[in-house]
């Protein structure tokens, strides 16, 4: 029997996105799986319907879609739209495509909803701490450096308006740095889902790093399942199973992207309020929503909040949320009642 939050765990659960519970087995003939790299991470797409043109066409179209997204939102590409915006002057709005505007709008809305815990302009702080295109610092940034970077941060300095059929992206200061990487994976999962459905594919599982979209069933006629594994040195150890049932699932964590400097561990999760990496004990936050873009925005904000505030926020907004907290006794899993129905019941 499952109980709502909090639920202690001695083994330590970690919602890690896997392809299938049977990923190590050969794919059935009716099932097609492609994979590749994008946005500095990986993607995997599994379909259980025929894609027009077959596997080669599926790979080509997905890669083209992801390449187009990188041309829009990659801060690592100096020629991308977002890089040109960041390098451009203030008070001269740039026309951006609808696909990019959708991501920016989600970032602005989530920023307001979470009280600024998600801030798509936090890039100067991310870069200062060495988690962006800039190299990692040789020493901890000073208070003065942090304060200076914070003057360039704030969604109040960012604007998105519509003029006729055009979306206009603007900024009120010249050195505002927009960074949509925390939303890119979710946006990519949604875009791939739209592509598949436009081609008549209604049974699929999409994973772009921590963002998952699924619909329909696998080749055995069962709902797609995503594994919850232990955050241990035993890779692939399954602790639990999530059945998204057509919903999107996104996970953010502080346990993988980090570095140590002078004996101190620094996570890539930056709190815009303090200007520094978070120091609380929340290890992982997972969210289930209708779209991966929305889930991707919320999981990052929850990671900034920390365990108590994140859980309170999830309860207030009735969100399906699953948290992993590091304690002196090990890891503790906490999930809201809205998340519980997606957890597959264990058999005795």
Secondary structure, 3 states (H helix, E strand, C coil): CCCCCCEECCCCEEECCCCCCCCCCCCCCCCEEEEEEECCEEEEEEECCCCCCHHHHHHHHHHHHHHHHHHHHCCCCCCCHHHHHHHCCCCCCEEECHHHHHHHHHHHHHHHHCCCCCCCCCHHHHHHCCCCCCCCCCCCCCHHHHHHHHCCCCHHHEEEEEECCEEEEEECCCCCCCCCHHHHHHHHHHHHHHHHHHCCCCCEEEEECCEEEEECECCCCCECCEEEEECCCCCCCEEEEECCCCCEEEEEECCCCEEEECCEEEECCEECCCCEECCCCEEEEEEEECCHHHHHHHHHHHHHHCHHHHHHHHHHCCCEEEEEEEECCEEEEEECHHHHCCECCCCC
